[in-house]
Amino acid sequence: GYAWALAIATLACGATTAVAAWLLRVFDPANVVMLFLMTVVFVAMRLGRVAGAWAALLSVACFDFFFIAPTLSFAVTDTQYLFTFALMLGAALIISQLAARMRSEARVARAGERRASALARIARDLSSAIKVEQVFSICRDAITPLIGAQAILLIPNEKGQLLATQDTGGDVDLSVAQWAFDHAQEAG
């Protein structure tokens, strides 16, 4: 849940602060800001929007507390750093939102790919089915897990009346199915 993601984001910011302290022997604080932004991107991509926003806030706080004079305090003597903090926080929050959106879109794309693959497999299997029992078996084995519900195969007889290929146990209202079939429209 969120608590686990926030804990990992906090650890990531702590590790970034330790690496930044080591890098500040060589670089100016303004150059180390990018390390914190990369942490925010990583956290948002891996853990989501909430953890990314937390990492953005925590990164700004760590940068201010540990690296801006007077250190070990949230007091800022050079007001230009307030502008830096605002920009850093804004950029980190925007990056966090974008990274989380990319993560969400990738998840949706993977789900769509799984559905498309399953539908292609179903179409291939149905094209080779000859008997009603084979069609029913394909529907039951492939479509039921795909939609997460029980699949019932209804077939029209010579009079156009739908008949179930198996015992439905009274779970299917055939009158609604018949109406949808007769009118070629969705129902319910």
C-alpha positions, -999 to 999 in steps of 0.1 A, spaced: 0 0 0 9 36 4 28 32 36 52 8 19 57 31 -11 62 61 12 88 42 33 107 32 1 105 68 -12 119 80 22 148 56 20 155 66 -16 157 103 -6 180 94 24 203 75 0 202 104 -24 211 128 4 241 106 13 253 105 -23 248 142 -26 269 149 5 297 129 -11 293 147 -45 293 182 -29 330 177 -23 334 182 -61 302 199 -73 282 230 -64 248 225 -47 230 237 -78 245 208 -98 235 182 -71 198 192 -74 196 170 -105 204 140 -84 173 147 -63 152 152 -94 163 119 -108 153 103 -75 118 118 -78 115 104 -113 126 70 -103 103 69 -73 73 81 -93 80 56 -121 83 27 -97 60 36 -69 34 59 -83 21 95 -80 17 97 -42 52 84 -35 66 106 -62 50 137 -46 63 127 -12 98 122 -27 96 157 -43 87 173 -9 113 153 9 140 160 -16 135 198 -13 135 195 25 167 174 25 184 197 0 176 227 22 183 211 56 216 195 47 232 215 20 220 252 22 236 276 47 229 276 76 230 238 74 210 216 97 182 241 97 153 251 75 163 288 77 176 302 45 199 332 46 202 336 8 167 344 -6 177 332 -41 175 296 -27 138 301 -20 133 306 -57 155 275 -63 134 255 -38 101 266 -55 114 257 -89 128 224 -77 96 215 -59 75 225 -89 97 206 -114 98 176 -91 60 175 -87 54 179 -125 80 152 -132 64 130 -106 30 134 -122 43 128 -157 62 97 -146 32 83 -128 10 90 -158 35 72 -180 35 43 -156 -3 41 -157 -4 44 -195 21 16 -197 0 -6 -175 -31 1 -196 -11 -7 -228 0 -40 -213 -35 -49 -204 -47 -40 -239 -19 -61 -254 -30 -91 -232 -66 -87 -243 -56 -83 -280 -34 -114 -278 -62 -134 -260 -88 -123 -286 -64 -133 -315 -60 -167 -298 -97 -171 -294 -103 -161 -330 -77 -187 -342 -93 -214 -320 -128 -206 -331 -119 -206 -368 -108 -243 -364 -139 -253 -343 -163 -275 -361 -188 -286 -334 -209 -266 -310 -192 -283 -281 -158 -271 -294 -171 -235 -296 -185 -238 -261 -153 -252 -248 -133 -223 -264 -157 -198 -250 -156 -212 -215 -118 -217 -214 -108 -184 -230 -135 -158 -228 -146 -165 -191 -111 -155 -177 -108 -127 -201 -140 -109 -190 -140 -123 -154 -175 -136 -156 -193 -168 -165 -198 -172 -202 -229 -189 -215 -232 -198 -252 -267 -193 -266 -274 -206 -301 -306 -198 -322 -326 -228 -333 -343 -230 -367 -371 -207 -354 -346 -181 -342 -352 -189 -305 -320 -188 -284 -311 -220 -266 -284 -225 -240 -257 -250 -249 -255 -261 -212 -276 -260 -181 -276 -224 -168 -291 -232 -135 -315 -204 -139 -287 -178 -139 -295 -165 -174 -327 -146 -183 -332 -159 -218 -359 -134 -225 -335 -105 -223 -310 -124 -244 -337 -132 -270 -347 -95 -271 -311 -84 -276 -307 -111 -304 -339 -101 -321 -332 -64 -321 -294 -67 -326 -288 -43 -296 -273 -46 -262 -295 -51 -232 -289 -47 -195 
